[in-house]
């Protein structure tokens, strides 16, 4: 993981020495003209008479316009759009967008609206998130940005705390860990490889890591994880990462779907649907990264991550449609579709997590194509216990991660009925309410009295279009910031 040097400066914008000085521009409201938004150190006199419209500046989000650095210490000036509103979300997005679009600049100074601690944090976090670059698979014929040599400074008020960059850097590192893991080719990242990453990431931190191999999974009754991983030459793993500060009074359990590659198993996906299925372990990467961040931040909340890892492949040993699996709580599942495998591994992990009676249990998964149909590529589906759903939604809204609560209708229980087992894992031929049906399945593996929330991130986990905010193409790290925020919120209760 490589990230640039992150700092703050109290110099006035005109005096900041950088390759590029970035200023924020508000778009006009009610037909008004766009305006340059002053930073914490004031406006830039050198541009006071500039007609923004004459150089094509609108202030729209993600618009970046380069200007020569006349009258300032910086070599050049860039104007980045804030949109119509100045708040933490718009400042975070503008900072991230500017840094993302200036990969070759050796030094960047961000003179955005930062007249409060919240806005300084947002600018630093956005800048750190926007500096991400994945280069692992780049060959000698490709020139990639040298982000590790980049220096980014945020113009901040004179009374800014000395350690203000710590939290934004840790949060951005957590998102980068997810993005690195998810962007890595599946051939280089099987279940055991993810387990090795968890062990390596925990080194030097107040964390313990337990890795259960296929024999231990068999002995302890994890039939869902074993059933899904049975067809692969690379056996499944369950990784448990624990952060247990002695003074913590609340326990957050996180369960992540970790299908390192999803071929669909014997219910084989068509070629187009199989492309990109290396991303099906995003949930496991997300809960790992959030737990590591909690430890690095020294939060006063116990956090336990359960990484349910398997590769879903077709072979002579693979689980067949019609086979019956016994999950960790003894409930049996008739597998009607081997491509509905995520809920099987999650079921095992959720049962194990529930046995510890956490104060909140959140599972994260790229679970259903139905989520993308219902909510699109940027909005996470949220289901579960009413109180926890409300809390997760509030945290997600606060950190500007789009999310929307969905129902768990009782009438869907009838569709999960099986003639030979306790339930089926899918209703083949009936796609109605697929995201909700998966939620109803998972609900059966939540311990009694345990508050639960389910995050279906199938669409938002990967960005496939043009860049926006701090995001380019590839893995997004979605919901990491929400989970960190939830752990922070729990410690105050």
Secondary structure, DSSP 8 states (H G I E B T S, - for coil): ----EEEEE-S-GGG---SEEEEEEE--STT---EEE-BTTB--GGGTT--GGGGT----TT-EEEEE-TTSSSSEEEEEEEES--SHHHHHHHHHHHHHT-TT-SEEEEE----SHHHHHHHHHHHHHHT----TT--TT-----GGG-EEEEE--TT--TTTHHHHHHHHHHHHHHHHHHHS-GGG--HHHHHHHHHHHHTTSSEEEEEE-HHHHHHTT-HHHHHHHTTSSS--EEEEEEE--TT---EEEEEEEEEEEE--TTS---HHHHTTGGGGGHHHHHHHHHHHHHHHHT-SSEEEEEEEEEEE--STTS--TT-EEE-TTS-EEE-S-TT--HHHHHHHHHHHHHTT--SEEEEEE---HHHHHHHTTT-EEEEE-HHHHHHHHHHHHHTT--EEE----GGGGGGG--SSSSEES--TT--TTHHHHHHHHHHTTS-TT--EEEEE-TTTTEE-SS-BTTB-SEE--TTHHHHHHHHHHHHT-
